Amino acid sequence: MDDSPMKADIAPHLAWTSDHPLGYEVERAEGPFLFLTNGRRLIDFISGIAVSSLGHRHPKVLEAIRDQLEKHLHVMVYGELIQAPQVQFSNQLADILPPSLDCVYFTMSGTEANEGALKLAKKYTGRSRMVAFEHSYHGDSHGSLSVTGRNIYQDPFRPLLPGITFLPFGDFEALTAVDDQIACVIAEPIQGEGGMRVPPPGWFKALRTRCSDVGALLILDEIQTGFCRTGHPFAFEHEEIVPDILTLAKAMGGGMPLGAFISSTKKMESLRRDPPLSHVTTFGGHPVSCAAASAALQVMLDERLAERAVWVGERIRSKLKHAPMANLRGRGAMLGLDLPSSPIAEQVVKTCLNHGVLLGWTLHSGTVIRLAPPLNIPEEVLEEALEVISSALSQAHAGHGT
């Protein structure tokens, strides 16, 4: 039963970005569950949009937060004072990344990470033109929006950054447009908001080669795909390539706000001079967020959650393969359920919500439902959610005669 209150009854002084918010009030969250003030329990099958990969309030993350709270909160803009949580977490990241990705710049969010990456590419190369891809999503601030490949989101805010070429994602022949005037190419290993779209085999290798040949920097936006979601710690490992700049956020903070752009020390040094402080942030790398992130990463490694993401994805595919209209795409535990129409997708999401499973669409496609459960979701909870999804698909199929 849909018993959500009207938005005006919840918080009349909050800015709402849609006319039809869910409107449920969360009392607490634990593991894979959201507990609402109306007494209902929801299985969070989208992990706060790929943020809560360890579920909500993991004990190790809470312990790290409490420990840091006893020491200090914000003390100085990022990069000016040595703060142990930042040092520890950057060392952990360097240990699991390729040697050419050894220098971390912390931000507060994914869009800020992409902003920093774009600036770094322009500063280091001395070039200004950029290449991005159709149906991509890189954030909503002006620079990140400028390389997001959907006119419907860009048009109200033009003019945006000039000199950006959009190419079809996964098209080999289109890569000839990347020439020696290009500062950078930015791409997602899997287009998440674009509908969980995976490019054909070999395409990323061809893109990597093209960028290297013309001196353009390759930025990989792993804000959704990073931190074990696709079956490797980072999705570029599937493609057997290494980007020049890597951007991260979402699951990075273990539920706390944190992002980063990562490159080589040599490239990152270009932000130190001409002028100094070429890129600054007040709250990026907040010590509590870094402490939480450090603990979260250690849990991911200790519990081998990259491997478990593969198992979760296989279990979802196995359970839903006989359900009507269950066309799945994606990789690991980052999957999209592609349905015939937006009304059908809306019905499935609503039916699942009414039966205790929280789903949602991908931003750029009203027909693709996002499936991204916590990587450590208990098996019995996973089975419960999949039973609900399978039943909702059957109901929608019968109701629409598809």
C-alpha positions in Angstrom: 0.0 0.0 0.0 1.4 3.5 -0.9 1.1 5.5 2.3 3.8 8.1 1.7 2.9 11.6 2.9 2.8 14.6 0.7 6.2 16.5 0.5 4.7 19.6 2.1 3.8 17.6 5.2 7.3 16.3 5.6 9.6 19.3 5.3 8.1 22.4 3.8 11.4 24.4 3.9 13.5 21.8 2.0 14.2 22.4 -1.7 12.6 19.5 -3.7 14.0 18.6 -7.1 11.1 16.6 -8.4 7.3 17.0 -8.1 6.9 13.5 -6.9 9.4 12.5 -4.2 9.0 9.2 -2.5 8.1 11.1 0.7 9.0 8.3 3.2 10.7 9.4 6.4 13.6 7.2 7.5 13.8 6.5 11.2 17.0 4.4 11.0 19.0 2.2 8.7 20.9 -1.0 9.4 22.6 -3.4 7.0 20.5 -3.8 3.9 17.4 -2.3 5.5 15.7 1.1 5.8 13.3 1.4 8.7 10.6 4.1 8.3 8.7 6.1 10.8 5.4 4.5 9.7 6.7 1.1 10.9 7.6 -0.3 7.5 10.9 -2.0 6.5 12.4 -1.6 3.1 15.2 -3.6 1.5 17.6 -1.1 0.0 18.2 -2.7 -3.3 20.0 0.3 -4.8 22.3 1.0 -1.9 21.6 4.7 -1.7 22.5 4.9 -5.4 25.7 2.7 -5.2 26.9 4.4 -2.0 26.1 1.9 0.7 28.0 -1.1 -0.7 28.6 -2.4 2.9 25.0 -1.8 3.8 24.1 0.9 6.3 26.1 1.6 9.4 28.7 -1.1 9.1 30.2 -1.6 12.6 33.8 -1.1 11.5 32.9 2.1 9.8 31.0 3.4 12.8 34.0 2.5 15.0 36.4 4.5 12.8 34.0 7.5 12.8 33.7 7.5 16.6 37.5 7.2 17.0 38.1 10.2 14.7 35.4 12.3 16.4 37.4 12.1 19.6 40.4 13.6 17.8 39.4 16.4 15.5 36.9 17.4 12.9 37.8 20.0 10.2 41.0 21.9 11.0 42.2 23.5 7.7 41.5 23.5 4.0 42.6 20.3 2.3 46.3 19.9 1.6 47.7 22.5 4.1 48.0 20.4 7.3 49.0 16.8 7.7 46.0 14.8 8.9 46.4 11.1 9.7 43.1 9.9 8.1 44.0 11.5 4.8 47.5 10.1 4.8 46.3 6.6 5.8 43.6 6.4 3.2 45.7 7.7 0.4 48.3 5.1 1.2 45.7 2.4 1.1 44.5 3.6 -2.3 48.0 3.7 -3.7 48.6 0.1 -2.5 45.8 -1.2 -4.7 46.1 1.0 -7.7 48.7 0.9 -10.5 51.9 2.8 -9.9 50.9 5.6 -12.3 47.9 6.4 -10.1 49.9 7.3 -6.9 48.7 10.8 -6.0 45.2 11.4 -4.5 43.3 14.7 -4.4 40.3 14.4 -2.0 37.0 16.1 -2.7 33.6 16.0 -1.1 31.6 14.5 -4.0 31.8 12.9 -7.4 30.9 16.0 -9.4 33.8 17.8 -7.6 36.1 15.0 -8.5 35.3 15.3 -12.1 35.6 19.1 -12.0 39.1 18.7 -10.6 40.0 16.0 -13.2 38.9 18.3 -16.1 41.0 21.2 -14.7 44.0 19.0 -14.1 43.8 17.7 -17.7 43.7 21.3 -19.1 46.4 22.5 -16.8 48.8 19.6 -17.5 48.3 19.4 -21.3 47.9 23.2 -22.0 44.9 22.2 -24.3 41.3 23.1 -23.8 39.2 20.9 -26.0 37.5 17.8 -24.5 35.7 14.6 -25.7 32.8 13.0 -23.8 30.2 10.4 -24.8 26.5 10.4 -25.6 24.2 9.3 -22.7 27.0 9.8 -20.2 26.5 11.3 -16.7 29.4 13.0 -14.8 27.6 15.3 -12.4 25.4 18.5 -12.2 27.9 21.3 -11.5 28.7 23.4 -14.6 31.9 21.7 -15.7 30.6 18.1 -15.1 27.3 19.0 -16.7 29.2 20.2 -19.7 30.6 16.7 -20.4 27.3 14.9 -19.6 25.8 13.6 -22.8 22.1 14.5 -22.5 20.7 17.8 -24.0 17.6 17.7 -21.8 19.8 18.3 -18.7 22.2 20.7 -20.4 19.8 23.0 -22.3 18.4 25.0 -19.3 21.9 26.0 -18.2 23.6 26.9 -21.4 26.1 28.3 -22.2 28.3 25.6 -20.7 32.0 24.9 -21.3 32.9 25.3 -25.0 35.0 23.0 -27.1 33.4 19.7 -26.1 32.8 16.9 -28.7 30.3 14.1 -27.9 30.9 10.8 -29.5 28.7 7.6 -29.6 29.7 5.3 -26.7 31.3 2.1 -27.8 31.8 3.2 -31.4 35.3 2.3 -32.7 35.3 4.5 -35.8 34.3 7.6 -33.9 37.6 7.5 -31.9 39.3 9.2 -34.9 37.8 12.4 -33.6 40.3 12.3 -30.7 43.2 14.3 -32.1 46.2 16.3 -30.9 44.0 19.3 -29.9 42.2 17.3 -27.2 43.1 17.8 -23.6 41.2 14.8 -22.3 38.6 12.2 -23.0 36.2 11.4 -20.1 34.2 8.2 -20.0 32.5 5.8 -17.6 33.5 2.1 -17.8 29.8 1.4 -17.6 27.3 4.1 -18.3 25.3 3.9 -15.1 22.8 6.7 -15.4 22.7 6.1 -19.1 21.1 2.7 -18.6 23.9 0.3 -17.4 25.5 0.3 -20.8 28.7 -1.8 -21.3 30.8 -1.1 -24.4 31.9 -3.9 -26.8 35.0 -5.8 -25.9 38.2 -4.1 -26.9 36.7 -0.6 -27.2 38.4 0.8 -24.1 41.7 -0.6 -25.3 41.2 1.2 -28.5 40.3 4.4 -26.7 43.4 4.1 -24.4 45.6 3.6 -27.5 44.1 6.6 -29.3 44.5 8.9 -26.3 48.2 7.8 -25.9 48.9 8.3 -29.6 47.6 12.0 -29.6 48.7 13.0 -26.1 45.2 13.3 -24.7 44.6 12.3 -21.1 42.1 9.5 -20.4 39.8 10.2 -17.5 37.8 7.3 -16.2 34.8 8.2 -14.1 34.4 5.3 -11.6 32.2 7.2 -9.3 29.6 4.4 -9.5 31.7 1.4 -10.7 34.5 1.8 -8.2 35.1 -0.1 -5.0 34.2 -3.7 -6.0 30.8 -3.0 -7.5 31.5 -4.7 -10.8 33.6 -7.6 -9.6 37.1 -5.9 -9.4 38.2 -3.2 -7.0 38.0 -0.9 -10.1 36.2 -1.5 -13.3 39.1 -0.5 -15.5 40.7 -3.8 -14.5 38.1 -5.6 -16.6 39.4 -3.7 -19.6 43.1 -4.3 -18.9 43.9 -0.6 -19.2 45.0 2.2 -16.9 43.6 5.7 -17.1 45.6 8.9 -16.7 43.1 10.2 -14.2 40.7 8.2 -12.1 37.7 9.8 -10.4 35.9 8.2 -7.4 33.1 8.8 -4.9 29.9 7.1 -3.8 30.9 3.8 -2.1 34.3 5.4 -1.3 33.2 6.9 2.0 31.4 4.0 3.5 28.3 6.2 3.8 30.2 9.5 4.4 30.6 12.2 1.8 33.9 11.8 0.0 35.3 11.8 -3.5 38.7 12.0 -5.2 40.6 12.4 -8.4 43.8 10.4 -8.7 46.7 10.7 -11.1 50.5 10.5 -11.2 52.5 12.7 -8.9 54.1 14.4 -11.9 50.7 15.4 -13.4 49.3 16.5 -10.0 52.3 18.8 -9.4 50.9 21.0 -12.2 48.3 22.2 -9.7 51.0 23.5 -7.3 52.3 26.3 -9.5 51.5 28.9 -12.1 49.7 29.8 -10.0 50.1 28.0 -6.7 46.9 26.6 -5.3 45.5 26.1 -8.8 42.7 23.9 -7.3 41.5 24.2 -3.7 38.7 22.8 -1.5 37.6 23.6 2.0 36.0 20.3 3.0 37.5 17.8 0.6 39.2 15.0 2.5 37.3 15.7 5.7 39.0 13.7 8.4 35.9 11.9 9.6 35.0 10.9 6.0 38.6 9.7 5.3 38.6 7.6 8.5 35.3 6.0 7.5 36.6 5.4 4.0 39.7 3.8 5.3 37.7 1.4 7.4 35.3 0.7 4.5 38.1 -0.2 2.1 39.6 -2.5 4.6 36.3 -4.3 5.0 35.9 -4.6 1.2 39.4 -6.2 0.9 39.1 -8.4 4.0 35.7 -9.7 3.1 36.6 -10.1 -0.6 33.6 -8.1 -1.7 34.8 -7.9 -5.3 34.3 -11.7 -5.6 31.0 -11.5 -3.8 29.8 -8.8 -6.2 30.3 -11.4 -9.0 28.3 -14.0 -6.9 25.5 -11.5 -6.2 25.2 -10.6 -9.9 25.1 -14.2 -10.9 22.4 -14.9 -8.4 20.3 -12.0 -9.6 20.7 -13.2 -13.2 19.9 -16.8 -12.3 16.8 -15.9 -10.3 15.4 -13.5 -12.8 16.3 -15.3 -16.1 12.9 -17.0 -16.2 10.9 -13.9 -15.2 9.0 -12.2 -18.0 10.7 -9.1 -19.5 13.8 -9.7 -17.4 16.4 -8.3 -19.8 19.5 -7.6 -17.7 22.6 -5.7 -18.6 25.6 -4.5 -16.7 28.4 -6.2 -14.8 28.9 -7.8 -11.3 26.4 -6.3 -8.9 25.8 -3.2 -11.1 22.8 -4.3 -13.2 20.0 -2.7 -15.1 16.6 -4.3 -15.7 15.6 -3.0 -19.2 11.9 -3.1 -19.7 9.7 -2.4 -22.7 8.3 0.9 -21.6 8.4 3.6 -18.9 4.8 2.8 -17.7 5.9 -0.9 -17.2 9.1 0.2 -15.4 7.1 2.5 -13.2 4.6 -0.2 -12.3 7.4 -2.7 -11.4 9.2 -0.1 -9.2 5.9 0.8 -7.4 4.9 -2.8 -6.9 8.3 -3.6 -5.4 8.1 -0.6 -3.1 4.7 -1.6 -1.9 6.1 -5.0 -1.1 9.2 -3.7 0.7 11.9 -3.5 -1.9 13.4 -0.1 -2.9 14.3 0.2 -6.5 14.7 3.2 -8.9 15.3 4.2 -12.5 18.6 5.2 -14.0 18.5 8.9 -14.5 18.8 9.0 -18.3 16.4 6.1 -19.1 12.9 5.7 -17.8 12.8 2.1 -19.0 15.9 0.8 -17.1 15.5 -0.1 -13.4 18.7 0.0 -11.3 19.7 -3.2 -9.4 22.6 -2.4 -7.1 22.2 -4.1 -3.7 24.8 -4.0 -0.9 27.7 -6.3 -1.8 27.4 -8.0 1.6 23.6 -8.4 1.5 22.7 -11.6 3.4 21.7 -14.4 1.1 18.2 -14.8 2.6 17.5 -11.0 2.1 18.7 -11.2 -1.5 16.4 -14.1 -2.1 13.5 -12.2 -0.5 14.1 -9.2 -2.7 14.4 -11.3 -5.9 11.1 -13.0 -5.1 9.4 -9.6 -4.9 11.0 -8.4 -8.1 10.2 -11.6 -10.0 6.5 -11.4 -8.8 6.3 -7.7 -9.8 7.6 -8.5 -13.3 5.0 -11.2 -13.7 2.2 -8.8 -12.6 3.4 -6.1 -15.0 3.6 -8.6 -17.8 0.1 -9.8 -17.2 -1.3 -6.3 -16.8 0.2 -4.9 -20.0 -0.2 -8.0 -22.2 3.5 -8.0 -23.2 
